Amino acid sequence: MGGLFTKSKKEGLINQYVTSQDQAILDLKIQRDKMKTYIKKSEKTIAHDKELARELLNKGMKDRALLMLKKKKYLEKMIEKTEKQLDTIQRMVNDIEFATIQSEVVNKLRAGNEALKKMNQMIDLDEIDKIMEETKEGAEFQEEISNMLSGAFTQQDEEDLEAELERLTEQDIDEKLVGLPKVPENDIDIKETGISEQNIKVSKAKKNVSKVLAN
């Protein structure tokens, strides 16, 4: 119960932290937009005051023209300060957003690491080694038998075996087409089919194999 409570408490703090980040970014962006609006408005006022100062000067109202210029100068300094603050706010927004991305990346890495640990726990390394060893032994045994049999037949024997294999393949295809199991045909002329001669050749081949294995 203590562990569950601690975990739930941590998740609540994380959610609260994320919400605080979002709110902070929102507040900063609102203030940034207000500053941009202020700068644009002040720039328009400066342009107006400058034009007004020129008109007053042409009319001989030097004091009023000087007042407009002072007002314009004040606004220019305020814009300069506002722009500096604007840069600071933008940096803060960027820093918070980057920190949020970093936090998300860390969480994804942590989740991926936990998933990898669970997968590794499910894998029995000893069982994998055993399977690999059995597979290797099976392949080696098959290669050994293949090497022993490779020199046991003559060229004629090889051709006869290929012919026998082809004949069995054709019979299997015929049986599948008919859809019925193979039925012995005792009344077929053995001499016409050439089965007797073929069986003799296969018997010779089997004898040669037995001799090789015996040696």
Backbone torsions as a table, in degrees:
resi	resn	phi	psi	omega
1	MET	NA	-39.9	179.8
2	GLY	-62.3	-40.8	179.8
3	GLY	-64.8	-42.6	-179.9
4	LEU	-64.7	-40.0	-179.5
5	PHE	-65.3	-42.1	179.9
6	THR	-63.0	-43.4	179.4
7	LYS	-62.4	-44.6	-179.8
8	SER	-63.8	-38.3	179.7
9	LYS	-65.2	-41.4	178.9
10	LYS	-63.5	-43.3	179.6
11	GLU	-62.3	-38.2	178.4
12	GLY	-64.6	-39.3	178.0
13	LEU	-66.6	-38.7	178.7
14	ILE	-63.8	-45.6	179.0
15	ASN	-61.9	-39.9	178.9
16	GLN	-66.0	-38.5	179.7
17	TYR	-64.7	-43.7	178.6
18	VAL	-62.6	-42.9	179.0
19	THR	-62.5	-40.4	178.4
20	SER	-63.8	-39.0	177.5
21	GLN	-62.2	-47.8	-179.6
22	ASP	-60.1	-42.0	-179.5
23	GLN	-66.7	-39.2	179.4
24	ALA	-64.4	-42.7	178.4
25	ILE	-63.2	-42.6	179.7
26	LEU	-62.0	-45.1	-179.8
27	ASP	-62.6	-42.0	-179.8
28	LEU	-65.4	-40.1	180.0
29	LYS	-68.5	-35.2	175.7
30	ILE	-63.7	-45.0	178.8
31	GLN	-64.8	-37.9	177.7
32	ARG	-61.3	-43.7	179.7
33	ASP	-65.4	-36.8	177.7
34	LYS	-64.2	-40.4	178.8
35	MET	-65.4	-40.1	178.0
36	LYS	-63.4	-40.0	178.0
37	THR	-64.3	-41.0	179.2
38	TYR	-62.9	-41.6	-179.4
39	ILE	-63.4	-45.4	179.7
40	LYS	-62.6	-43.0	179.8
41	LYS	-64.7	-40.8	-179.4
42	SER	-67.3	-37.7	178.6
43	GLU	-62.5	-39.3	176.8
44	LYS	-65.5	-40.2	179.3
45	THR	-65.1	-40.2	178.8
46	ILE	-61.3	-45.3	179.4
47	ALA	-61.8	-39.5	179.6
48	HIS	-67.5	-44.5	-178.5
49	ASP	-65.5	-36.1	178.9
50	LYS	-64.4	-43.9	178.5
51	GLU	-66.8	-38.9	178.8
52	LEU	-66.1	-39.5	178.2
53	ALA	-61.7	-38.4	178.4
54	ARG	-65.2	-42.6	179.4
55	GLU	-64.6	-42.7	179.8
56	LEU	-64.9	-38.0	178.8
57	LEU	-65.2	-39.0	177.5
58	ASN	-65.1	-29.0	179.3
59	LYS	-85.6	-0.7	179.3
60	GLY	85.4	9.5	179.9
61	MET	-94.7	72.6	-173.7
62	LYS	-64.4	-40.6	-178.5
63	ASP	-63.1	-43.3	179.4
64	ARG	-66.0	-38.8	178.4
65	ALA	-63.7	-41.9	178.4
66	LEU	-62.9	-37.8	177.7
67	LEU	-62.2	-42.7	178.6
68	MET	-63.2	-37.9	179.4
69	LEU	-68.1	-38.6	176.5
70	LYS	-63.4	-41.7	177.7
71	LYS	-62.1	-42.3	179.2
72	LYS	-62.7	-41.9	179.8
73	LYS	-63.8	-40.6	179.3
74	TYR	-62.1	-45.2	179.5
75	LEU	-64.7	-35.5	178.5
76	GLU	-63.1	-42.0	177.8
77	LYS	-66.5	-38.2	178.8
78	MET	-65.5	-38.4	177.3
79	ILE	-64.2	-40.7	179.4
80	GLU	-61.4	-44.7	178.1
81	LYS	-65.0	-41.5	-179.4
82	THR	-63.6	-39.2	179.8
83	GLU	-64.6	-38.0	176.6
84	LYS	-63.9	-44.3	177.4
85	GLN	-63.8	-35.8	178.5
86	LEU	-63.1	-41.5	177.0
87	ASP	-62.4	-40.7	179.0
88	THR	-63.5	-44.6	179.8
89	ILE	-62.8	-41.9	-179.6
90	GLN	-63.9	-39.2	177.4
91	ARG	-63.8	-40.4	179.4
92	MET	-63.6	-43.0	178.2
93	VAL	-60.8	-45.0	179.9
94	ASN	-63.0	-41.5	-179.5
95	ASP	-64.2	-43.3	-179.4
96	ILE	-66.2	-43.7	179.3
97	GLU	-63.0	-40.8	178.8
98	PHE	-65.9	-40.7	178.2
99	ALA	-62.7	-37.0	177.7
100	THR	-64.2	-42.9	178.3
101	ILE	-63.5	-42.5	178.2
102	GLN	-60.4	-41.6	178.8
103	SER	-62.8	-41.4	178.3
104	GLU	-64.7	-40.5	178.9
105	VAL	-62.8	-43.9	179.4
106	VAL	-61.5	-42.5	179.0
107	ASN	-62.9	-40.7	179.0
108	LYS	-65.9	-41.2	178.5
109	LEU	-64.2	-40.5	179.1
110	ARG	-63.7	-43.9	178.6
111	ALA	-63.7	-41.7	178.5
112	GLY	-64.5	-37.7	178.4
113	ASN	-65.6	-41.1	178.2
114	GLU	-64.4	-41.8	178.7
115	ALA	-63.5	-39.6	179.2
116	LEU	-65.3	-40.1	177.9
117	LYS	-61.7	-42.5	179.9
118	LYS	-64.4	-40.7	178.1
119	MET	-63.7	-40.4	179.0
120	ASN	-66.0	-33.9	177.7
121	GLN	-67.5	-30.6	179.8
122	MET	-77.2	-18.3	-177.2
123	ILE	-95.5	123.4	176.4
124	ASP	-92.2	107.5	-177.0
125	LEU	-64.1	-36.2	178.6
126	ASP	-63.8	-38.8	179.2
127	GLU	-66.5	-38.8	177.7
128	ILE	-63.1	-43.5	178.9
129	ASP	-62.4	-38.4	179.8
130	LYS	-65.0	-44.9	-179.9
131	ILE	-63.9	-42.8	179.7
132	MET	-63.4	-39.5	179.4
133	GLU	-66.5	-42.9	178.2
134	GLU	-63.3	-40.5	178.6
135	THR	-63.2	-41.1	179.7
136	LYS	-65.1	-43.6	179.5
137	GLU	-63.5	-39.9	179.3
138	GLY	-63.7	-41.2	179.2
139	ALA	-66.8	-39.6	178.5
140	GLU	-65.8	-40.1	179.3
141	PHE	-65.1	-42.6	179.3
142	GLN	-63.3	-39.8	178.7
143	GLU	-66.7	-37.4	178.9
144	GLU	-63.6	-45.6	178.4
145	ILE	-62.8	-41.0	180.0
146	SER	-63.1	-39.8	178.8
147	ASN	-67.4	-37.3	179.4
148	MET	-66.1	-37.3	-176.3
149	LEU	-84.5	-16.3	-174.0
150	SER	-63.5	-30.8	-179.2
151	GLY	-102.5	12.0	-175.1
152	ALA	-89.4	-12.2	-174.9
153	PHE	-121.3	149.1	172.0
154	THR	-83.3	172.1	177.8
155	GLN	-59.4	-39.1	179.0
156	GLN	-65.1	-39.0	178.6
157	ASP	-63.1	-41.3	179.2
158	GLU	-61.3	-43.6	179.7
159	GLU	-64.6	-40.2	179.0
160	ASP	-64.2	-41.1	179.3
161	LEU	-65.8	-38.9	177.1
162	GLU	-63.6	-40.3	178.0
163	ALA	-64.9	-40.1	178.9
164	GLU	-64.6	-42.2	179.0
165	LEU	-62.5	-40.8	179.1
166	GLU	-64.9	-39.3	-179.7
167	ARG	-65.7	-42.0	179.1
168	LEU	-64.7	-37.6	178.6
169	THR	-63.4	-42.2	179.7
170	GLU	-65.7	-39.5	178.0
171	GLN	-63.3	-40.7	179.5
172	ASP	-63.9	-39.5	178.2
173	ILE	-65.3	-43.0	179.2
174	ASP	-60.8	-41.4	-179.0
175	GLU	-65.1	-38.5	179.5
176	LYS	-68.2	-35.5	179.3
177	LEU	-68.1	-40.2	-179.7
178	VAL	-72.8	-34.3	179.8
179	GLY	85.0	13.8	-178.9
180	LEU	-125.1	152.5	176.3
181	PRO	-67.6	157.5	-178.9
182	LYS	-64.9	133.2	179.1
183	VAL	-116.0	126.9	179.3
184	PRO	-60.0	137.9	178.9
185	GLU	-112.5	89.5	-174.4
186	ASN	-72.4	-20.9	-175.5
187	ASP	-90.9	4.8	178.0
188	ILE	-78.0	138.7	-179.5
189	ASP	-69.6	114.4	-176.1
190	ILE	-64.7	-36.3	-179.3
191	LYS	-65.6	-34.5	-179.1
192	GLU	-70.2	-39.2	-177.9
193	THR	-76.5	-25.1	-179.2
194	GLY	77.4	15.7	-177.6
195	ILE	-69.3	-38.0	-177.0
196	SER	-61.9	-46.0	179.0
197	GLU	-64.6	-38.8	179.5
198	GLN	-65.2	-41.6	179.7
199	ASN	-62.8	-35.2	179.3
200	ILE	-64.3	-43.4	-179.6
201	LYS	-65.1	-39.4	177.9
202	VAL	-65.6	-38.2	178.9
203	SER	-62.9	-40.9	177.6
204	LYS	-61.8	-41.9	-179.7
205	ALA	-62.7	-43.0	179.8
206	LYS	-62.7	-37.9	178.4
207	LYS	-63.4	-41.0	179.5
208	ASN	-62.7	-39.7	177.4
209	VAL	-62.7	-42.9	-179.1
210	SER	-62.5	-37.6	179.0
211	LYS	-65.5	-43.3	-179.5
212	VAL	-63.1	-45.6	179.7
213	LEU	-64.6	-33.6	-179.8
214	ALA	-68.1	-35.4	178.6
215	ASN	-71.8	NA	NA
